[in-house]
């Protein structure tokens, strides 16, 4: 697709997985769904489409409790502080979110109503599950309270999901399972009846959905989907015995709360409604998550969350019957620090705000896009960051500014310049499109153009000037601060960002 080819306006509803509020955003977070979703939304608006970007604090994760316990603070206080920190870090990184909500009472009411309706419709089932129980703490061990080894890939993991292979697990199936941080503590099995969504009931729907959408799913997602569909699909627990979260809104499940990953789907619908109402408060706010809304749902997430979005949430949507389905699930792999995964709970990280404050948002955005873990893990070091940004961004720009310092009578672009910059434009539009979205391609193409312009600036200032104008237009979603400066200094190609057509 070329940029000058007419295309009907489209409407995109964009989600980034709500961050767990047990810490600020580290660089691994920023390199993943939050930056990618921001670039995607900016690009769609530039191209004349509508885009809503929503996320919010994931306060009810068990990791909020485990971190609060380690820090000696109340979980509610920790979550509130982290929500403030996360909002500030997103702002510092020039990431603009249309709604960042926390679990207030309207949020909780929507979540409770969602599952009460599913239960009344007979979509949820009662199942007896066996949980490891820690008599020392009186806790059923699930999610962040349990550690062990994945029964599928044998990697170290916590309960519910394996971050390495993405496969779900039941608490009792972890190999060599122990309470988190408790070494060889002895546990005992306890049974509890929980609410579940029987995913196998929707097998035909899953198979048909992924047959239709293979072109907009990344290869790792498709491989995971094929692995899951090669055997009976598990029951997805909608409730579990715990005291941190939203109490189950139906009778018969005392002492249980909603699974935070089940809560997340109606939570995201609340975030979307908040965003839509906030952008057009004087007009009626249609349900943008409704099946007939006309919006295309694009979901950005780390690969470790694939099961929840590709099966659990999609299955809940099937059970509901009236929700929009994802048009694309765009995952990223892990960004590693010195060969190991970033981890808030283990303190192995670089805080995103520290790097952005020290070096600027555009430098960080450029490097994280250029070395983005789109399809395989990537490694970060500050030394490599500094070398890359200097060699591929700052020095070429400095050379171009020097070459154009006395160039005050620019000539119109010649045919060769027009062709070169048209190719840059088309490649950037392809990198920004939902069907072929790639942060790496956008950053690499921009870096290549800068290198070409800098190399020829002294002999062809016309190319340099018009090239910077093209970059000031088409790199704007990726480097918003820098391109604003370039637009003021050199102008643009005349295709700047336009407001969403409400």
Residue pairs with C-beta under 8 A, 6 or more apart in sequence:
1 7
1 426
1 429
1 430
1 433
2 422
2 425
2 426
2 429
3 47
3 425
3 426
3 429
3 495
7 47
9 48
9 49
9 50
9 501
10 44
10 49
10 50
10 296
11 49
11 50
11 51
11 288
11 293
11 294
11 295
11 296
12 40
12 41
12 44
12 49
12 50
12 51
12 52
12 295
12 296
12 297
12 298
12 434
13 52
13 54
13 272
13 288
13 289
13 293
13 295
13 296
13 297
13 298
13 324
14 37
14 40
14 41
14 51
14 52
14 53
14 54
14 298
14 299
14 300
15 37
15 53
15 54
15 55
15 268
15 271
15 272
15 297
15 298
15 299
15 300
16 33
16 34
16 36
16 37
16 53
16 54
16 55
16 300
16 301
17 33
17 55
17 58
17 264
17 299
17 300
17 301
17 302
17 305
17 309
18 55
18 56
18 57
18 58
18 264
18 267
18 268
18 271
19 25
19 29
19 34
19 55
19 57
19 58
19 86
20 58
20 61
20 63
20 64
20 344
21 57
21 58
21 59
21 61
21 64
21 78
21 79
21 82
21 83
21 86
22 61
22 63
22 64
22 66
22 67
22 68
22 78
22 79
22 82
22 344
22 345
23 67
23 82
23 85
23 344
24 82
24 85
24 86
24 89
24 351
24 352
24 353
25 34
25 85
25 86
25 89
25 90
25 351
25 352
25 353
26 342
26 344
26 349
26 350
26 351
26 352
27 335
27 337
27 342
27 349
27 350
27 351
27 352
27 355
27 364
27 368
27 380
28 334
28 335
28 336
28 337
28 341
28 342
28 349
29 342
29 352
30 89
30 93
30 95
30 352
30 364
30 368
31 332
31 335
31 368
31 372
31 373
31 378
31 380
32 300
32 301
32 302
32 332
32 335
32 373
33 300
33 301
33 302
33 330
33 332
34 55
34 90
34 93
34 95
34 300
35 93
35 95
35 365
35 368
35 369
35 439
36 300
36 330
36 332
36 372
36 437
36 439
37 53
37 55
37 298
37 300
38 53
38 94
38 95
38 96
38 97
38 477
39 369
39 432
39 439
39 442
39 477
39 478
40 51
40 298
40 300
40 330
40 432
40 434
40 437
40 477
41 51
41 52
41 53
41 96
41 477
42 96
42 476
42 477
42 480
42 497
43 432
43 477
44 50
44 51
44 432
45 51
45 497
45 498
45 499
45 500
46 473
46 476
46 477
46 495
46 496
46 497
46 498
47 429
47 432
48 498
48 501
49 500
50 500
50 501
50 502
51 500
52 98
52 99
52 272
52 275
52 276
52 279
52 288
52 295
53 96
53 97
53 98
53 275
54 97
54 98
54 99
54 100
54 101
54 268
54 271
54 272
54 274
54 275
55 97
55 99
55 100
55 271
56 99
56 100
56 101
56 102
56 267
56 271
57 79
57 82
57 83
57 86
57 100
57 101
57 102
57 103
58 260
58 264
59 79
59 83
59 102
59 103
60 103
60 244
60 245
60 246
60 257
60 260
60 263
61 143
61 144
61 260
62 142
62 143
62 144
62 145
62 242
62 244
62 260
63 143
63 144
63 344
63 345
64 75
64 78
64 79
64 244
65 75
65 144
65 145
65 244
66 144
66 145
66 180
66 181
66 345
67 78
67 344
67 345
68 74
68 75
68 77
68 78
70 181
71 78
75 244
79 102
80 102
83 100
83 102
85 353
86 100
87 100
88 353
89 351
89 352
89 353
89 356
90 96
90 97
90 100
92 352
92 353
92 356
92 357
92 361
93 352
93 353
93 356
93 361
93 364
93 365
94 361
94 362
94 365
94 480
94 481
98 275
98 278
98 279
99 271
99 272
99 274
99 275
99 278
100 271
101 107
101 267
101 270
101 271
101 274
103 246
103 267
106 270
107 267
107 270
108 246
110 266
110 267
110 269
110 270
111 246
111 258
111 263
111 266
111 267
111 270
112 246
112 249
113 249
113 266
114 265
114 266
114 269
114 320
115 124
115 195
115 238
115 248
115 249
115 250
115 258
115 262
115 266
116 249
116 250
117 320
118 124
118 197
118 316
118 319
118 320
119 195
119 249
119 250
121 319
123 197
123 319
123 320
124 195
124 196
124 197
124 238
124 319
125 195
125 196
125 197
125 198
125 235
126 193
126 194
126 195
126 196
126 252
127 193
127 194
127 195
127 196
127 235
127 237
128 191
128 192
128 193
128 194
129 170
129 171
129 172
129 191
129 192
129 193
129 194
129 237
129 240
130 170
130 171
130 172
130 189
130 190
130 191
131 140
131 141
131 142
131 171
131 172
131 189
131 190
131 191
131 192
131 240
131 241
132 140
132 141
132 146
132 171
132 172
132 177
132 179
132 187
132 188
132 189
132 190
133 139
133 140
133 141
133 187
133 188
133 189
133 190
134 140
134 141
134 145
134 179
134 182
134 185
134 187
135 187
135 188
136 179
136 182
136 185
137 179
139 145
139 179
139 242
140 171
140 190
140 192
140 240
140 241
140 242
141 159
141 171
141 177
141 179
141 187
142 159
142 160
142 171
142 240
142 241
142 242
143 158
143 159
143 160
143 260
144 158
144 159
144 180
144 345
145 159
145 179
145 180
146 158
146 159
146 171
146 174
146 177
146 178
146 179
146 180
147 156
147 157
147 158
147 159
147 174
147 177
147 178
147 179
147 180
147 181
148 156
148 157
148 158
148 159
148 174
148 175
148 176
148 177
148 178
149 155
149 156
149 157
149 174
149 175
149 176
150 156
150 157
150 162
150 164
150 165
150 167
150 169
150 174
150 175
151 169
151 173
151 174
151 175
152 162
152 165
152 167
152 169
153 162
153 164
153 165
153 167
154 175
155 162
155 163
155 164
155 165
157 163
157 164
157 169
157 174
158 180
159 169
159 171
159 174
159 177
160 168
160 169
160 171
160 261
161 167
161 168
161 169
161 304
161 305
161 307
161 308
162 168
162 169
162 304
163 304
163 341
164 304
166 224
166 303
166 304
166 306
166 307
167 224
167 227
167 228
167 307
168 234
168 236
168 307
170 234
171 177
172 189
177 187
178 184
178 185
178 187
179 185
179 187
192 240
192 241
192 256
193 252
193 253
194 237
194 238
194 239
194 240
194 241
194 253
194 256
195 237
195 238
195 239
195 248
195 250
195 253
195 256
196 235
196 236
196 237
196 238
197 235
197 236
197 238
197 262
197 312
197 315
197 316
197 319
198 235
199 206
199 233
199 234
199 235
199 236
199 311
199 312
199 315
200 232
200 233
200 234
200 235
202 233
202 315
202 318
202 319
203 229
203 233
205 318
206 225
206 229
206 233
206 311
206 314
206 315
207 229
209 314
209 325
210 217
210 222
210 225
210 229
213 326
213 327
213 328
214 222
215 435
216 327
216 328
216 329
216 434
216 435
217 225
217 328
217 329
218 329
218 330
218 331
218 374
218 375
219 375
220 303
220 306
220 331
220 333
220 375
221 303
221 306
221 310
221 329
221 331
224 303
224 306
224 307
224 310
225 310
225 311
228 307
228 310
228 311
233 311
236 259
236 262
236 311
236 312
236 315
237 259
237 262
238 258
238 259
238 262
239 248
239 253
239 256
239 257
239 258
239 259
239 262
240 256
240 257
240 259
241 255
241 256
242 256
242 257
243 255
243 257
244 257
245 257
245 258
245 259
245 260
245 263
246 257
246 258
246 263
247 256
247 257
247 258
248 256
248 257
248 258
249 258
261 308
261 312
262 312
262 316
264 308
264 313
265 312
265 313
265 316
265 317
268 289
269 287
269 289
269 323
272 288
272 289
273 285
273 287
273 288
273 289
275 288
276 285
276 286
276 288
277 285
279 500
279 502
280 502
283 502
286 293
287 293
288 295
288 324
289 295
289 297
289 323
289 324
290 322
290 323
290 324
291 322
291 323
291 324
291 325
293 324
295 324
296 327
296 328
296 434
297 324
297 325
297 326
297 327
297 328
298 326
298 327
298 328
298 330
298 434
299 309
299 326
299 328
299 329
299 330
300 330
300 331
300 332
301 309
301 329
301 330
301 331
301 332
302 331
302 332
302 333
302 334
303 331
303 332
303 333
303 334
304 334
306 329
306 331
309 326
309 329
310 329
314 325
314 326
317 323
317 324
317 325
327 434
328 434
328 435
328 437
330 437
332 372
332 373
332 374
333 373
333 374
333 375
333 376
333 377
333 378
334 341
334 342
334 373
334 377
335 342
335 368
335 373
335 377
335 378
335 379
335 380
336 342
336 377
336 378
336 379
336 380
337 348
337 349
337 350
337 379
337 380
337 381
338 379
338 381
339 379
340 348
341 348
342 348
342 349
342 350
343 349
350 380
350 382
352 364
355 364
355 382
355 385
356 364
359 385
359 386
359 389
360 481
361 480
361 481
362 393
362 479
362 480
362 481
362 482
363 385
363 389
363 393
363 394
364 385
365 478
365 479
366 389
366 392
366 393
366 443
366 446
366 447
366 478
366 479
367 385
367 388
367 389
368 439
369 439
369 440
369 442
369 443
369 478
370 388
370 392
370 440
370 443
370 444
370 447
371 378
371 380
371 384
371 388
371 440
372 378
372 439
372 440
372 443
374 438
374 439
374 440
392 447
392 450
392 451
393 447
393 450
395 454
396 450
396 451
396 453
396 454
397 450
397 454
397 482
399 454
399 457
400 450
400 453
400 454
400 457
400 464
400 468
402 457
403 454
403 457
403 458
403 461
403 464
404 457
404 461
404 464
404 465
404 468
404 490
407 461
407 464
407 465
410 461
410 462
410 465
410 466
411 462
413 421
413 462
413 463
413 466
414 462
416 463
417 462
417 463
417 466
417 467
420 452
420 463
420 467
421 466
421 467
421 470
421 493
424 445
424 449
424 467
424 470
424 471
424 474
425 470
425 473
425 474
425 493
427 441
427 445
428 442
428 445
428 446
428 474
428 475
429 474
430 436
430 441
431 437
431 438
431 439
431 441
431 442
431 445
432 442
432 477
439 478
442 475
442 477
442 478
443 478
446 471
446 474
446 475
446 478
446 479
449 467
449 470
449 471
450 471
452 467
453 463
453 464
453 467
453 468
453 471
454 464
456 463
456 464
457 463
457 464
465 490
466 493
468 486
468 490
469 486
469 490
469 491
469 492
469 493
470 493
471 483
471 486
472 483
472 486
472 487
472 490
472 491
472 492
472 493
473 483
473 492
473 493
473 494
473 495
473 496
474 493
474 495
475 482
475 483
476 483
476 484
476 496
476 497
487 496
